Amino acid sequence: MKKRILVACGAGIATSTVVCTKLEELIKNNNIEAEIVQCKIAECASKQDEADLIVTTTILPTTYKIPAIKATSYITGINVKATEEKILEVLRG
């Protein structure tokens, strides 16, 4: 079953683009069928019913019904493997 991932940053442009690129590589390398949707963090609440996971580079303004993973490690380069393991766990779950 195809998964849907929301990738969000403050404006939905800069850091989320970096995360999208890394996620595309991660799902391809792990043979996971997923669609990545880039958006602003403010849009996540209204889009969460159509998604399986939120990956963000910013502080979450609220709690969501679906898992939300902070992926600032993709920007800093620190603890990337741990972040990827969390993402894969949710997508395979």
C-alpha positions in Angstrom: 0.0 0.0 0.0 1.4 3.4 -1.0 2.2 5.7 1.9 1.8 9.4 1.9 4.3 11.6 3.7 3.8 15.3 4.4 7.1 17.2 4.5 6.7 20.6 6.2 8.8 23.6 7.2 7.7 27.1 8.1 7.2 28.3 4.6 7.0 25.0 2.7 10.0 25.9 0.5 13.6 25.9 1.7 14.4 23.3 4.3 11.5 21.0 3.3 13.1 20.8 -0.2 16.2 19.4 1.3 14.2 16.9 3.4 12.2 15.9 0.3 15.3 15.0 -1.6 16.7 12.9 1.4 13.3 11.2 1.8 13.0 10.3 -1.9 16.4 8.7 -1.6 15.5 6.9 1.6 12.2 5.4 0.3 13.8 4.4 -3.0 16.8 2.7 -1.2 14.3 0.8 1.0 11.8 -0.2 -1.7 9.0 1.7 0.0 6.2 3.0 -2.2 5.4 6.5 -1.0 4.2 9.8 -2.2 5.8 12.9 -0.7 3.8 16.1 -0.4 5.6 19.3 0.4 3.6 21.9 2.5 3.7 24.6 5.2 3.5 23.4 8.8 0.2 25.3 9.1 -1.3 23.1 6.5 -0.5 19.8 8.2 -3.6 19.7 10.5 -5.9 19.9 7.5 -4.0 17.4 5.4 -3.3 14.8 8.1 -6.3 12.7 7.3 -4.9 11.9 3.9 -1.4 11.1 5.1 0.6 8.5 7.1 3.4 10.6 8.4 4.5 14.2 8.9 8.2 14.9 8.6 9.1 18.5 9.6 12.1 20.8 10.2 10.3 23.2 12.4 8.6 23.1 15.9 5.2 21.4 15.7 2.4 23.9 16.6 0.0 21.2 17.7 -0.3 17.4 18.0 -1.5 15.3 15.2 -3.5 12.0 14.7 -0.6 10.6 12.7 3.1 10.2 13.6 5.2 13.4 13.3 9.0 13.2 13.1 11.3 16.2 13.5 14.0 15.8 10.8 16.3 18.7 11.6 19.1 16.1 11.4 18.8 16.3 7.6 19.8 20.0 7.9 22.5 19.6 10.6 23.9 16.3 9.5 23.7 15.1 13.1 21.9 11.8 14.0 20.6 11.3 10.4 20.6 7.5 10.8 18.4 7.7 14.0 15.9 9.9 12.2 15.8 7.6 9.1 15.2 4.6 11.4 12.2 6.3 13.0 10.9 7.2 9.5 11.3 3.7 8.2 9.7 2.2 11.3 6.5 4.3 10.7 6.4 3.6 7.0 6.9 -0.2 7.5 4.6 -0.3 10.5 
